[in-house]
Amino acid sequence: MDLLSSKHGECIDRVQALIQNGLKQVPDEYIQPPSLRPTITIHNSSLSNQAPVIDLSEFHTNSLERIRYEVGQACREWGVFQVINHGVPTRLLEEMKDVG
């Protein structure tokens, strides 16, 4: 079994070993108590419940500063965003999903 010493001295299973042994549920020792979990604070009550969408169709024009600003805002406020008109072929995206 693949074990790892924790900072408290006891040995714990590596996640890889747990998965290889057919783990179906996350063991309690891997779950943070709710009081220690990060919380999300929304500063603007008018925010929608959809992640920002960033249009890259003007990437090769003088809009780089606007795109840079939008990406920065999305990262700061949401931590995620959707990119459209990026030029990556749909077939390649589907192939990436298949191997992922």
N, C-alpha and C positions, 0 to 999 in steps of 0.2 A: 504494500500500500504506500502511496506517495504522501508523506507527511511533512508538515512545515511547523517549526516552532513559533509560537506566538510570543508577544512581548511579556506575557505572564508566565512563560515557561512550559505550558502544556502544548501538546502536539495537536494540530488540526489537519484535517484532510485538505489537500489542494482541490480547487474547484474541478480541475481537469479529471482528477481521480474519481471524484464523486460522479461526474457525468459518465465516465467510462464504466462505472459500476452500476449504471442504470438508474441514477437518481431521478425521481419523479416530482419531488417537492423540495423547496429550499429549506435547509435545516435552520432551526431557530437561531443558532449562534451566528448565522450570516445576516440576520435581519436586524437593522437598527431600530431601537425603540422610537416611537413617534416623537418623543421629546428631543431626540438627537438628529432627526431628519431635517434637511433644509426646507425652508418655507419660501413660498413665492409671495412677494408683495406687489400688488398692482397699484401704481401711483395714479393712473388715469382711468377713471371709471367709464370713460367713453370708449375704451378699447373693445374691439370686437373679439369674438372667440376664434378667429381664424388667424393663422400665422401670416406674417407679411409676405407679399409676392413681389419679387424683384425682377424687372424686365431687363434682360441683357441685349435686346435688339439694337440698342444704340451704343454698344460697348466700344465700337471702333470710331466713334464720333467724339465730339467735345463734351459728352455727358459723363465722362469718367468720374468727375468730382461728385455728381449727383448719385451715381451708382455706389461710389465709395461711402457716401453719407448714408444712403439707404441700408447698405449692408451693416454699417456700424450701429445704426439705430436699431435694426432688427436684432442684432446680437446683444446689445445692451438691454433692450426691453423684452425680448422673447427668448433669445438663445437659440433660435431656429428661424429659418425662412425658406420659402419656395422660390426657385429660380425658373423663369420661363424664357423662351426664345434664346436659349444658350447654344444652340447649334449642334448639340450631341444627338446623333441619330437615334430614333426610337428603338430600332433593332438592337443597337449596342446597349441601351438601357435595359431592355428585356433580357439580353444575354447575361448582363451583370446580375440581374435579379435571380436568374436561373442558377448561377454558380454560387450565389451568396447565401 
